[in-house]
Amino acid sequence: MMRRLNLARLLAAVSLLFALAGSAHWLLPLGREAFALLMARDDAARLADLRLDKALTAERANREIDEALAHDDAELAASFLELADARALPVPAERRARVLAASSDAATALREAGAFGRGFVTGTAEDLPGLAGATAADLTVWGDIRDLGRQAGNYLRGDAVDPLMTGFAGVGLVATAATYAAFGAPLTLRAGLSLAKGARRAGALGLRLGDDLVGLLRSGRKARAIAAIGDIGRAGERAGMRATLAGLRHADDVTDVARLRRLSEAKGGQTLAVLKTLGRGALVLGEVAAKLAFWVVAAALNLLGLVASLNSTVVALLRPLWRGGRAGLLPA
């Protein structure tokens, strides 16, 4: 009877051990990956790298380059080429040459110059070069006067007034005066204001982020709003206007803007391709965080169960030997 009981215990322990070991083959790597993502949730650059490990293959990088070239989007093609090189993904020489040729197309530059000039003067834009012109004007006091005048005209006509554009223009006038007084010290703030207004015109600055900035500008926490505007300026310096606008589309508040700045500082010209590949996932974990936490807990429980079942198996194997040795020590 005792032998049958020991055998049953041994079989149960071994069965549980094999079952846990089999599930550990896929559960533990998932848990390790989930743990790494959770630890990187506040580091946009690290978070992007971890997600790109799965999201970006050589095949996809080359396909994205081809699609960008097919749509005459030399900037996006160049960004994907830089990202592929940074991740050691192979890009054929012929495709690489096409990207370089598209990036130096003189005809495209000439065509965009006219749109740039119209955007600079009027503050309105129908395309990215026009938006660049409007944004460039915002680097001077002309852009702020122009936008304040437009909002004043809206008010007098009874049309809607954009409180965020009014606030940006007001901060811009102060920043311009500070720039001249400090011999150019707040230029990053000026650039951030220009990009923020450009994002507002292009619809790239979401309602939640806009409301967050308006609330900060109207309250006593203007310093936080100004810091966020500076973050936008630094992102533009490192990643360019288009990548910054793309990132602002995924930013819900000033915390996300700070993440965008850190991503841009780490990735530079790769930022546009990173955002095209990952979207908002380049900045935040979002709703996935709860699922990742589940995998971490599941992996930890599996590991504990594996150790416990291994211990039970060893005990079940050694118990007969221990009982036999103990019996041998008893007096006859």
TISE-706844 format. One record per residue: x, y, z of N, C-alpha, C in turn; residue number from 0; chain; residue in three letters. Coordinates in steps of 0.05 Angstrom, whole numbers, plus 5000, padded with zeros to 4 digits. Layout:
<recs>
nu  nv  nw  cau  cav  caw  cu  cv  cw  k  c  r
X  Y  Z  X  Y  Z  X  Y  Z  NUM  A  ala
...
</recs>
This chain:
<recs>
nu  nv  nw  cau  cav  caw  cu  cv  cw  k  c  r
5017  4976  5000  5000  5000  5000  5017  5025  5000  0  A  met
5038  5025  5017  5056  5048  5019  5071  5053  4993  1  A  met
5079  5030  4980  5093  5033  4955  5075  5045  4933  2  A  arg
5050  5036  4932  5032  5047  4912  5027  5077  4917  3  A  arg
5025  5085  4942  5022  5113  4949  5046  5130  4941  4  A  leu
5070  5119  4946  5094  5133  4937  5096  5135  4907  5  A  asn
5088  5114  4893  5088  5114  4864  5068  5135  4853  6  A  leu
5045  5136  4865  5025  5156  4857  5035  5184  4861  7  A  ala
5048  5189  4883  5060  5215  4888  5081  5222  4868  8  A  arg
5098  5203  4862  5119  5207  4842  5108  5213  4815  9  A  leu
5088  5198  4806  5076  5203  4780  5062  5230  4779  10  A  leu
5049  5238  4800  5036  5265  4801  5056  5287  4799  11  A  ala
5078  5284  4815  5099  5305  4815  5112  5307  4788  12  A  ala
5118  5284  4775  5132  5284  4749  5113  5295  4728  13  A  val
5087  5288  4729  5068  5299  4709  5066  5329  4711  14  A  ser
5064  5339  4736  5063  5368  4740  5088  5382  4731  15  A  leu
5111  5369  4736  5137  5380  4728  5138  5383  4698  16  A  leu
5130  5362  4683  5131  5363  4654  5111  5383  4643  17  A  phe
5088  5385  4655  5068  5404  4646  5078  5433  4649  18  A  ala
5089  5439  4673  5099  5466  4678  5123  5472  4660  19  A  leu
5141  5451  4656  5164  5456  4639  5156  5461  4610  20  A  ala
5135  5447  4601  5125  5451  4574  5114  5479  4570  21  A  gly
5098  5488  4590  5087  5515  4587  5108  5537  4591  22  A  ser
5128  5531  4607  5150  5550  4612  5165  5557  4586  23  A  ala
5165  5538  4567  5179  5541  4542  5169  5566  4527  24  A  his
5143  5572  4529  5133  5596  4516  5124  5618  4535  25  A  trp
5117  5610  4560  5107  5630  4579  5130  5647  4591  26  A  leu
5152  5635  4598  5174  5651  4610  5185  5672  4591  27  A  leu
5191  5665  4566  5200  5687  4547  5180  5709  4545  28  A  pro
5154  5703  4544  5134  5724  4542  5134  5741  4568  29  A  leu
5137  5728  4590  5138  5743  4615  5163  5761  4617  30  A  gly
5186  5751  4607  5210  5767  4607  5207  5791  4588  31  A  arg
5195  5786  4565  5190  5808  4546  5171  5829  4558  32  A  glu
5150  5819  4571  5130  5837  4583  5143  5854  4606  33  A  ala
5160  5841  4622  5173  5855  4643  5191  5877  4633  34  A  phe
5206  5871  4611  5223  5891  4599  5207  5915  4589  35  A  ala
5184  5910  4576  5167  5931  4566  5156  5948  4589  36  A  leu
5148  5935  4611  5137  5950  4634  5159  5967  4647  37  A  leu
5183  5957  4648  5205  5973  4659  5213  5997  4642  38  A  met
5207  5995  4616  5213  6016  4597  5190  6035  4592  39  A  ala
5169  6033  4607  5145  6049  4601  5149  6079  4602  40  A  arg
5169  6088  4618  5174  6116  4620  5198  6125  4603  41  A  asp
5210  6107  4588  5233  6113  4571  5224  6107  4542  42  A  asp
5216  6129  4528  5205  6125  4501  5224  6112  4482  43  A  ala
5250  6120  4484  5270  6109  4466  5273  6079  4470  44  A  ala
5276  6070  4495  5279  6042  4502  5253  6027  4494  45  A  arg
5230  6038  4500  5205  6026  4493  5203  6021  4463  46  A  leu
5211  6041  4447  5210  6039  4418  5229  6017  4408  47  A  ala
5253  6015  4420  5272  5994  4412  5261  5967  4417  48  A  asp
5248  5963  4440  5237  5936  4447  5214  5929  4428  49  A  leu
5198  5948  4421  5175  5942  4403  5184  5939  4374  50  A  arg
5205  5953  4367  5215  5950  4339  5228  5923  4335  51  A  leu
5237  5910  4356  5249  5883  4353  5229  5864  4339  52  A  asp
5203  5868  4344  5183  5851  4332  5169  5864  4308  53  A  lys
5166  5891  4310  5150  5905  4290  5164  5910  4264  54  A  ala
5191  5913  4265  5205  5921  4241  5225  5899  4233  55  A  leu
5219  5887  4210  5237  5867  4198  5250  5880  4173  56  A  thr
5270  5866  4162  5283  5877  4138  5262  5878  4115  57  A  ala
5245  5859  4114  5225  5859  4093  5206  5883  4095  58  A  glu
5198  5889  4119  5180  5912  4123  5195  5938  4118  59  A  arg
5219  5941  4127  5234  5965  4123  5237  5971  4093  60  A  ala
5244  5951  4077  5248  5955  4049  5221  5961  4035  61  A  asn
5199  5948  4045  5173  5954  4034  5164  5983  4039  62  A  arg
5170  5992  4064  5163  6020  4071  5179  6040  4054  63  A  glu
5204  6034  4049  5221  6051  4032  5209  6053  4004  64  A  ile
5202  6030  3993  5190  6029  3966  5164  6045  3964  65  A  asp
5147  6041  3985  5121  6055  3985  5126  6086  3987  66  A  glu
5145  6094  4004  5150  6122  4007  5161  6134  3980  67  A  ala
5178  6120  3967  5189  6129  3941  5167  6131  3920  68  A  leu
5148  6111  3921  5126  6111  3902  5108  6135  3905  69  A  ala
5107  6146  3929  5090  6169  3935  5107  6195  3936  70  A  his
5131  6194  3925  5149  6218  3924  5155  6229  3952  71  A  asp
5156  6211  3972  5161  6219  3999  5190  6213  4007  72  A  asp
5208  6230  3997  5236  6225  4002  5244  6226  4031  73  A  ala
5231  6243  4047  5237  6246  4075  5231  6220  4090  74  A  glu
5208  6208  4085  5201  6184  4099  5219  6161  4090  75  A  leu
5225  6160  4064  5243  6139  4054  5270  6141  4067  76  A  ala
5281  6165  4070  5307  6169  4082  5307  6162  4112  77  A  ala
5284  6167  4125  5282  6160  4153  5282  6130  4157  78  A  ser
5268  6116  4140  5268  6086  4142  5295  6075  4135  79  A  phe
5309  6087  4117  5336  6078  4110  5354  6081  4134  80  A  leu
5353  6104  4147  5369  6109  4171  5362  6090  4193  81  A  glu
5337  6084  4197  5328  6066  4218  5338  6037  4211  82  A  leu
5336  6029  4186  5345  6003  4178  5375  6000  4183  83  A  ala
5390  6020  4176  5419  6019  4181  5426  6017  4211  84  A  asp
5410  6032  4227  5415  6032  4256  5410  6005  4268  85  A  ala
5391  5990  4256  5384  5964  4267  5396  5941  4251  86  A  arg
5416  5948  4234  5431  5928  4218  5412  5911  4200  87  A  ala
5392  5924  4189  5374  5910  4170  5384  5915  4142  88  A  leu
5387  5894  4126  5399  5898  4099  5380  5913  4080  89  A  pro
5392  5933  4066  5378  5948  4045  5394  5946  4019  90  A  val
5383  5935  3997  5399  5933  3973  5410  5959  3963  91  A  pro
5433  5958  3950  5447  5982  3941  5430  5998  3921  92  A  ala
5415  5984  3904  5399  5998  3884  5377  6015  3898  93  A  glu
5365  6003  3918  5344  6017  3933  5356  6041  3949  94  A  arg
5379  6036  3960  5393  6058  3975  5399  6081  3956  95  A  arg
5408  6075  3932  5414  6096  3913  5389  6112  3905  96  A  ala
5367  6099  3903  5342  6112  3896  5334  6132  3918  97  A  arg
5338  6124  3943  5331  6142  3965  5349  6167  3964  98  A  val
5375  6163  3960  5393  6186  3959  5386  6204  3935  99  A  leu
5379  6193  3913  5372  6209  3889  5346  6225  3895  100  A  ala
5327  6212  3908  5301  6226  3914  5305  6249  3934  101  A  ala
5324  6245  3952  5329  6265  3973  5342  6290  3961  102  A  ser
5355  6288  3938  5369  6311  3927  5356  6320  3901  103  A  ser
5330  6316  3899  5315  6324  3875  5312  6354  3875  104  A  asp
5325  6368  3856  5325  6397  3855  5297  6407  3846  105  A  ala
5284  6392  3829  5258  6401  3820  5238  6402  3842  106  A  ala
5239  6382  3860  5221  6382  3883  5226  6406  3901  107  A  thr
5252  6412  3905  5259  6434  3922  5248  6461  3911  108  A  ala
5250  6464  3884  5241  6489  3872  5210  6491  3874  109  A  leu
5196  6469  3870  5167  6469  3872  5158  6476  3900  110  A  arg
5173  6466  3920  5165  6471  3948  5171  6499  3957  111  A  glu
5190  6513  3943  5197  6540  3951  5174  6559  3949  112  A  ala
5158  6556  3928  5135  6574  3925  5114  6570  3947  113  A  gly
5109  6545  3954  5090  6540  3976  5101  6550  4002  114  A  ala
5127  6548  4006  5139  6558  4030  5135  6589  4033  115  A  phe
5139  6603  4011  5135  6632  4012  5107  6640  4018  116  A  gly
5087  6627  4006  5059  6633  4011  5052  6628  4040  117  A  arg
5062  6606  4051  5057  6600  4079  5069  6621  4098  118  A  gly
5093  6630  4090  5107  6650  4107  5091  6676  4109  119  A  phe
5080  6685  4086  5066  6711  4086  5038  6709  4098  120  A  val
5023  6688  4090  4995  6687  4098  4989  6671  4124  121  A  thr
5008  6653  4131  5003  6637  4154  4985  6613  4149  122  A  gly
4976  6610  4125  4959  6587  4118  4975  6568  4100  123  A  thr
4968  6542  4100  4983  6523  4085  4965  6501  4075  124  A  ala
4971  6491  4051  4957  6468  4040  4974  6443  4039  125  A  glu
4999  6446  4045  5017  6423  4044  5040  6428  4064  126  A  asp
5058  6408  4066  5079  6410  4086  5098  6433  4081  127  A  leu
5107  6439  4056  5124  6463  4052  5111  6488  4060  128  A  pro
5084  6491  4054  5070  6515  4062  5069  6518  4092  129  A  gly
5065  6495  4106  5065  6495  4135  5093  6502  4146  130  A  leu
5114  6493  4132  5141  6501  4140  5145  6531  4138  131  A  ala
5134  6543  4116  5136  6572  4113  5122  6587  4135  132  A  gly
5097  6578  4142  5082  6590  4163  5097  6587  4190  133  A  ala
5109  6564  4194  5124  6559  4219  5149  6576  4220  134  A  thr
5162  6580  4197  5186  6597  4197  5179  6625  4204  135  A  ala
5156  6635  4195  5148  6662  4201  5143  6665  4231  136  A  ala
5135  6643  4244  5130  6644  4273  5156  6648  4289  137  A  asp
5179  6643  4276  5204  6648  4289  5210  6678  4292  138  A  leu
5195  6694  4279  5198  6723  4281  5173  6735  4293  139  A  thr
5174  6760  4301  5151  6773  4313  5128  6775  4294  140  A  val
5134  6775  4267  5113  6777  4247  5092  6755  4250  141  A  trp
5101  6731  4255  5082  6709  4258  5062  6713  4281  142  A  gly
5072  6723  4304  5055  6727  4327  5035  6750  4322  143  A  asp
5045  6772  4310  5027  6794  4304  5006  6785  4284  144  A  ile
5014  6770  4264  4995  6760  4244  4973  6743  4256  145  A  arg
4981  6725  4274  4961  6707  4287  4943  6721  4307  146  A  asp
4955  6740  4322  4938  6756  4340  4918  6773  4324  147  A  leu
4927  6784  4302  4909  6800  4285  4887  6783  4273  148  A  gly
4893  6758  4266  4872  6740  4255  4852  6733  4277  149  A  arg
4861  6728  4301  4843  6721  4323  4826  6745  4331  150  A  gln
4838  6769  4330  4823  6794  4336  4801  6798  4315  151  A  ala
4808  6793  4290  4788  6795  4269  4765  6776  4273  152  A  gly
4772  6751  4281  4751  6732  4287  4732  6742  4309  153  A  asn
4744  6754  4329  4728  6763  4352  4710  6786  4343  154  A  tyr
4720  6805  4327  4703  6827  4318  4681  6818  4299  155  A  leu
4685  6797  4284  4665  6787  4266  4646  6768  4280  156  A  arg
4651  6761  4305  4635  6743  4319  4641  6714  4313  157  A  gly
4664  6709  4300  4672  6681  4294  4687  6669  4318  158  A  asp
4692  6643  4317  4705  6629  4339  4734  6639  4342  159  A  ala
4742  6643  4366  4770  6651  4372  4784  6627  4384  160  A  val
4808  6621  4374  4823  6598  4384  4840  6607  4408  161  A  asp
4832  6599  4433  4847  6608  4456  4876  6598  4457  162  A  pro
4881  6575  4445  4908  6564  4445  4926  6580  4427  163  A  leu
4916  6587  4402  4932  6603  4384  4937  6631  4395  164  A  met
4917  6642  4409  4920  6668  4422  4941  6666  4444  165  A  thr
4940  6645  4460  4959  6642  4481  4987  6638  4470  166  A  gly
4990  6621  4449  5016  6617  4436  5028  6644  4426  167  A  phe
5011  6660  4413  5021  6685  4402  5029  6704  4424  168  A  ala
5014  6704  4446  5022  6721  4468  5048  6713  4481  169  A  gly
5051  6687  4485  5077  6677  4495  5099  6683  4476  170  A  val
5093  6682  4449  5113  6687  4429  5123  6715  4429  171  A  gly
5105  6735  4434  5114  6762  4435  5133  6766  4459  172  A  leu
5126  6754  4481  5144  6756  4505  5171  6742  4499  173  A  val
5170  6718  4486  5194  6704  4480  5212  6719  4461  174  A  ala
5199  6734  4442  5215  6749  4422  5230  6771  4437  175  A  thr
5216  6785  4455  5229  6806  4471  5252  6795  4487  176  A  ala
5247  6771  4500  5268  6759  4516  5292  6750  4498  177  A  ala
5286  6742  4473  5307  6733  4455  5326  6756  4449  178  A  thr
5314  6779  4443  5331  6802  4437  5346  6812  4462  179  A  tyr
5333  6810  4485  5345  6819  4510  5368  6801  4518  180  A  ala
5365  6775  4513  5385  6755  4521  5403  6746  4498  181  A  ala
5402  6761  4476  5419  6755  4453  5414  6726  4443  182  A  phe
5388  6719  4441  5382  6693  4428  5379  6669  4447  183  A  gly
5379  6673  4473  5379  6650  4491  5354  6632  4488  184  A  ala
5330  6644  4486  5306  6627  4486  5298  6617  4458  185  A  pro
5317  6613  4440  5311  6605  4412  5296  6578  4411  186  A  leu
5303  6560  4429  5289  6534  4429  5259  6538  4436  187  A  thr
5253  6556  4454  5226  6563  4461  5212  6574  4437  188  A  leu
5225  6592  4422  5213  6604  4398  5207  6583  4378  189  A  arg
5226  6564  4374  5222  6543  4355  5199  6525  4364  190  A  ala
5197  6519  4390  5175  6503  4400  5148  6516  4396  191  A  gly
5146  6542  4400  5122  6557  4394  5114  6555  4365  192  A  leu
5134  6558  4348  5129  6557  4319  5117  6530  4311  193  A  ser
5130  6508  4322  5120  6481  4315  5093  6476  4328  194  A  leu
5089  6486  4352  5063  6482  4365  5040  6495  4349  195  A  ala
5045  6520  4340  5025  6534  4323  5021  6520  4297  196  A  lys
5043  6510  4285  5041  6495  4260  5025  6470  4264  197  A  gly
5029  6456  4286  5014  6432  4292  4984  6438  4296  198  A  ala
4978  6461  4308  4950  6469  4312  4937  6474  4285  199  A  arg
4952  6488  4267  4941  6494  4240  4936  6468  4224  200  A  arg
4954  6449  4227  4952  6424  4211  4934  6404  4224  201  A  ala
4923  6410  4247  4905  6391  4261  4921  6368  4274  202  A  gly
4947  6372  4277  4964  6352  4289  4966  6354  4319  203  A  ala
4955  6375  4330  4955  6379  4359  4927  6371  4369  204  A  leu
4926  6349  4382  4900  6337  4390  4885  6355  4410  205  A  gly
4859  6349  4413  4842  6365  4431  4851  6362  4460  206  A  leu
4858  6337  4467  4866  6333  4496  4891  6348  4502  207  A  arg
4911  6347  4484  4936  6362  4489  4931  6392  4488  208  A  leu
4914  6401  4469  4907  6429  4467  4894  6439  4493  209  A  gly
4874  6423  4503  4861  6431  4528  4880  6431  4551  210  A  asp
4899  6412  4551  4919  6412  4573  4936  6437  4572  211  A  asp
4945  6445  4549  4961  6469  4546  4945  6494  4553  212  A  leu
4920  6496  4543  4904  6519  4550  4900  6521  4580  213  A  val
4894  6499  4593  4890  6499  4621  4915  6508  4636  214  A  gly
4938  6499  4627  4963  6508  4640  4969  6537  4635  215  A  leu
4964  6547  4611  4969  6575  4605  4950  6594  4620  216  A  leu
4926  6585  4626  4907  6601  4640  4910  6600  4670  217  A  arg
4923  6579  4679  4927  6576  4708  4953  6587  4717  218  A  ser
4960  6582  4742  4986  6591  4751  5009  6573  4745  219  A  gly
5004  6554  4726  5025  6534  4720  5036  6539  4692  220  A  arg
5040  6564  4685  5050  6571  4658  5078  6559  4653  221  A  lys
5093  6556  4675  5120  6546  4671  5120  6518  4660  222  A  ala
5100  6502  4667  5098  6475  4656  5091  6475  4627  223  A  arg
5073  6493  4619  5065  6496  4591  5089  6505  4575  224  A  ala
5105  6524  4585  5128  6534  4571  5149  6512  4569  225  A  ile
5152  6495  4590  5170  6472  4588  5162  6453  4566  226  A  ala
5136  6448  4564  5126  6431  4542  5131  6443  4515  227  A  ala
5128  6469  4512  5134  6482  4487  5164  6480  4480  228  A  ile
5180  6482  4501  5209  6478  4497  5215  6449  4488  229  A  gly
5201  6430  4499  5204  6402  4491  5198  6398  4461  230  A  asp
5176  6412  4452  5169  6411  4424  5192  6422  4407  231  A  ile
5203  6444  4416  5225  6456  4401  5250  6438  4400  232  A  gly
5256  6424  4421  5279  6406  4421  5274  6382  4403  233  A  arg
5249  6372  4404  5242  6350  4386  5245  6358  4357  234  A  ala
5237  6383  4350  5240  6393  4323  5269  6396  4315  235  A  gly
5286  6404  4333  5314  6407  4327  5327  6380  4321  236  A  glu
5319  6359  4335  5332  6333  4332  5319  6316  4310  237  A  arg
5293  6317  4307  5279  6299  4289  5267  6313  4265  238  A  ala
5265  6339  4265  5253  6353  4243  5223  6359  4248  239  A  gly
5213  6378  4232  5185  6387  4236  5165  6365  4231  240  A  met
5168  6350  4210  5148  6330  4203  5146  6308  4224  241  A  arg
5169  6298  4234  5169  6278  4255  5156  6289  4280  242  A  ala
5162  6314  4287  5150  6326  4311  5120  6328  4308  243  A  thr
5110  6337  4285  5081  6338  4280  5069  6310  4282  244  A  leu
5082  6290  4271  5072  6263  4273  5071  6254  4301  245  A  ala
5091  6260  4317  5090  6253  4345  5069  6267  4361  246  A  gly
5064  6293  4355  5044  6308  4370  5016  6297  4365  247  A  leu
5012  6284  4342  4986  6272  4336  4980  6250  4357  248  A  arg
5000  6238  4369  4997  6216  4388  5000  6225  4417  249  A  his
5004  6251  4421  5008  6261  4448  4982  6271  4460  250  A  ala
4975  6261  4484  4950  6269  4497  4954  6291  4518  251  A  asp
4979  6294  4528  4984  6314  4548  5014  6322  4548  252  A  asp
5022  6339  4566  5049  6349  4565  5069  6327  4573  253  A  val
5060  6307  4588  5077  6285  4594  5085  6269  4569  254  A  thr
5066  6266  4551  5071  6252  4526  5090  6269  4509  255  A  asp
5088  6296  4511  5106  6313  4496  5135  6310  4505  256  A  val
5138  6307  4532  5165  6301  4542  5176  6275  4532  257  A  ala
5159  6255  4530  5167  6229  4519  5176  6232  4490  258  A  arg
5161  6248  4475  5168  6253  4447  5195  6266  4445  259  A  leu
5200  6285  4462  5227  6298  4462  5249  6278  4468  260  A  arg
5245  6260  4487  5266  6240  4493  5270  6221  4470  261  A  arg
5247  6213  4457  5250  6195  4434  5265  6209  4411  262  A  leu
5259  6234  4406  5273  6249  4385  5303  6253  4391  263  A  ser
5309  6258  4416  5337  6261  4423  5353  6235  4419  264  A  glu
5340  6212  4424  5353  6187  4421  5354  6177  4392  265  A  ala
5333  6183  4376  5331  6171  4349  5337  6191  4327  266  A  lys
5335  6217  4331  5342  6236  4310  5326  6232  4285  267  A  gly
5340  6228  4262  5327  6225  4237  5311  6200  4234  268  A  gly
5314  6181  4252  5298  6156  4251  5270  6159  4263  269  A  gln
5266  6182  4276  5241  6185  4291  5216  6183  4274  270  A  thr
5216  6195  4250  5193  6193  4233  5186  6165  4226  271  A  leu
5206  6148  4219  5202  6120  4213  5192  6105  4237  272  A  ala
5203  6111  4261  5194  6098  4285  5165  6103  4290  273  A  val
5156  6128  4287  5128  6135  4292  5110  6123  4271  274  A  leu
5120  6122  4246  5104  6109  4224  5100  6079  4230  275  A  lys
5120  6067  4242  5118  6038  4248  5102  6032  4273  276  A  thr
5106  6048  4294  5094  6041  4320  5070  6058  4328  277  A  leu
5067  6082  4315  5045  6099  4323  5048  6109  4352  278  A  gly
5026  6110  4366  5026  6118  4394  5043  6099  4412  279  A  arg
5045  6074  4402  5061  6055  4417  5090  6062  4420  280  A  gly
5100  6082  4405  5127  6091  4408  5131  6109  4433  281  A  ala
5108  6119  4443  5109  6137  4466  5100  6124  4492  282  A  leu
5078  6108  4490  5066  6097  4515  5058  6068  4511  283  A  val
5056  6054  4533  5046  6026  4532  5016  6026  4527  284  A  leu
5001  6045  4539  4973  6046  4535  4958  6023  4549  285  A  gly
4937  6014  4536  4920  5993  4548  4934  5966  4549  286  A  glu
4957  5963  4535  4971  5938  4535  4984  5932  4562  287  A  val
4988  5953  4578  5002  5950  4603  4989  5929  4621  288  A  ala
4962  5928  4622  4948  5909  4639  4954  5880  4630  289  A  ala
4954  5876  4603  4960  5849  4593  4989  5842  4598  290  A  lys
5007  5861  4596  5035  5855  4601  5039  5847  4631  291  A  leu
5025  5861  4648  5027  5855  4677  5017  5826  4682  292  A  ala
4996  5818  4668  4986  5791  4670  5007  5771  4663  293  A  phe
5022  5775  4640  5042  5757  4631  5065  5755  4651  294  A  trp
5072  5778  4663  5094  5778  4683  5086  5761  4707  295  A  val
5061  5765  4717  5051  5749  4740  5050  5719  4733  296  A  val
5039  5713  4708  5036  5686  4700  5063  5672  4698  297  A  ala
5083  5686  4687  5110  5675  4685  5122  5670  4712  298  A  ala
5118  5689  4731  5129  5686  4758  5116  5662  4772  299  A  ala
5090  5659  4769  5076  5636  4782  5085  5610  4769  300  A  leu
5089  5610  4743  5099  5586  4730  5126  5578  4740  301  A  asn
5143  5598  4744  5170  5592  4754  5169  5581  4782  302  A  leu
5152  5593  4799  5149  5583  4827  5138  5554  4826  303  A  leu
5118  5549  4809  5107  5522  4807  5127  5502  4797  304  A  gly
5145  5511  4779  5165  5493  4768  5185  5485  4790  305  A  leu
5193  5505  4806  5212  5499  4828  5198  5480  4848  306  A  val
5173  5486  4855  5159  5469  4875  5155  5441  4864  307  A  ala
5147  5438  4839  5143  5411  4828  5169  5395  4826  308  A  ser
5191  5409  4820  5217  5396  4819  5225  5386  4847  309  A  leu
5219  5403  4867  5225  5395  4894  5208  5371  4902  310  A  asn
5182  5370  4894  5165  5348  4901  5174  5322  4887  311  A  ser
5184  5325  4862  5194  5301  4847  5218  5290  4861  312  A  thr
5237  5307  4869  5261  5297  4883  5254  5284  4909  313  A  val
5235  5296  4924  5227  5284  4950  5214  5257  4945  314  A  val
5197  5255  4925  5183  5230  4919  5203  5208  4911  315  A  ala
5224  5215  4897  5245  5196  4889  5262  5187  4913  316  A  leu
5268  5205  4931  5286  5199  4953  5272  5187  4978  317  A  leu
5245  5190  4979  5231  5180  5003  5235  5150  5007  318  A  arg
5233  5133  4986  5237  5104  4991  5265  5098  5001  319  A  pro
5285  5112  4991  5312  5108  5000  5316  5116  5029  320  A  leu
5303  5139  5036  5305  5149  5063  5291  5130  5082  321  A  trp
5267  5119  5074  5253  5100  5091  5269  5074  5095  322  A  arg
5281  5065  5072  5297  5041  5073  5322  5044  5091  323  A  gly
5334  5067  5089  5358  5071  5106  5350  5074  5135  324  A  gly
5327  5086  5139  5318  5089  5167  5311  5062  5179  325  A  arg
5298  5045  5162  5291  5019  5172  5316  5002  5179  326  A  ala
5337  5006  5164  5362  4991  5169  5375  4999  5195  327  A  gly
5369  5023  5205  5381  5031  5230  5366  5022  5255  328  A  leu
5341  5012  5250  5325  5003  5273  5336  4976  5284  329  A  leu
5335  4971  5311  5345  4946  5322  5328  4923  5314  330  A  pro
5340  4901  5309  5325  4876  5301  5308  4866  5324  331  A  ala
</recs>
